Amino acid sequence: MEEKTARELAEIVAGRLNISDTLISVHPSEVLGWTATVVARPLVIILAQSIVDEIVIELRGKYSLKRD
């Protein structure tokens, strides 16, 4: 599995999400390895977070979070 930094993973997720005015925050998860959170306006978060969750599930199979 290829290691990526949090910034690299956030860029991949944001590119796949393709919704403007959003910020993706990637952080470690003891249970899942890593996860991502959407930072945006409230209505955008509701839509975008569920999409991001699906993207992250797929990407976890390809990438692990490089620890600092």
Contact map, one row per residue, 1 for C-alpha under 8 A:
11100000000000000000000000000000000000000000000000000000000011110000
11110000000000000000000000000000000000000000000000000000000001110000
11111000000000000000000000000000000000000000000000000000000000111100
01111111100000000000000000000000000000000000000000000000000000111100
00111111100000000000000000000000000000000000000000000000000000001110
00011111110000000000000011100000000000000000000000000000000000001100
00011111111000000000000001000000000000000000000000000000000000000000
00011111111100000000000000000000000000000000000000000000000000000000
00011111111110000000000001000000000000000000000000000000000000001000
00000111111111000000000111000000000100000000000000000000000000000000
00000011111111100000000100000000000000000000000000000000000000000000
00000001111111110000000000000000000000000000000000000000000000000000
00000000111111111000000100000000000000000000000000010011000000000000
00000000011111111110011100000000000000000000000000000000000000000000
00000000001111111100000000000000000000000000000000000000000000000000
00000000000111111100000000000000000000000000000000000010000000000000
00000000000011111110000000000000000000000000000100110010000000000000
00000000000001111111000000000000000000000000000000000000000000000000
00000000000001001111110000000000000000000000000100000000000000000000
00000000000000000111110000000000000000000000000000000000000000000000
00000000000000000011111000000000000000010000000000000000000000000000
00000000000001000011111100000000000001111001000000000000000000000000
00000000000001000000111110000000000001110000000000000000000000000000
00000000011011000000011111000000000111100000000000000000000000000000
00000100010000000000001111100000000111100000000000000000000000000000
00000110110000000000000111110000011110000000000000000000000000000000
00000100000000000000000011111000011100000000000000000000000000000000
00000000000000000000000001111101111000000000000000000000000000001000
00000000000000000000000000111111111000000000000000000000000000000000
00000000000000000000000000011111110000000000000000000000000000000000
00000000000000000000000000001111100000000000000000000000000000000000
00000000000000000000000000011111111000000000000000000000000000000000
00000000000000000000000000011111111000000000000000000000000100011000
00000000000000000000000001111101111100000000000000000000000100011000
00000000000000000000000001111001111110000000000000000001000000000000
00000000010000000000000111100000011111000000000000011001000000000000
00000000000000000000000111000000001111100000000010010000000000000000
00000000000000000000011110000000000111110000100110010000000000000000
00000000000000000000011110000000000011111000100000000000000000000000
00000000000000000000111000000000000001111101100000000000000000000000
00000000000000000000010000000000000000111111100000000000000000000000
00000000000000000000000000000000000000011111110000000000000000000000
00000000000000000000000000000000000000001111111000000000000000000000
00000000000000000000010000000000000000011111111100000000000000000000
00000000000000000000000000000000000001111111111110000000000000000000
00000000000000000000000000000000000000000111111111000000000000000000
00000000000000000000000000000000000000000011111111100000000000000000
00000000000000001010000000000000000001000001111111110000000000000000
00000000000000000000000000000000000011000000111111111000000000000000
00000000000000000000000000000000000000000000011111111100000000000000
00000000000000001000000000000000000000000000001111111110000000000000
00000000000010001000000000000000000111000000000111111111000000000000
00000000000000000000000000000000000100000000000011111111100000000000
00000000000000000000000000000000000000000000000001111111110000000000
00000000000010011000000000000000000000000000000000111111111000000000
00000000000010000000000000000000001100000000000000011111111100000000
00000000000000000000000000000000000000000000000000001111111110000000
00000000000000000000000000000000000000000000000000000111111111000000
00000000000000000000000000000000000000000000000000000011111111100000
00000000000000000000000000000000110000000000000000000001111111110000
10000000000000000000000000000000000000000000000000000000111111100000
11000000000000000000000000000000000000000000000000000000011111110000
11110000000000000000000000000000000000000000000000000000001111111000
11110000000000000000000000000000110000000000000000000000000101111100
00111100100000000000000000010000110000000000000000000000000000111110
00111100000000000000000000000000000000000000000000000000000000011111
00001000000000000000000000000000000000000000000000000000000000001111
00000000000000000000000000000000000000000000000000000000000000000111
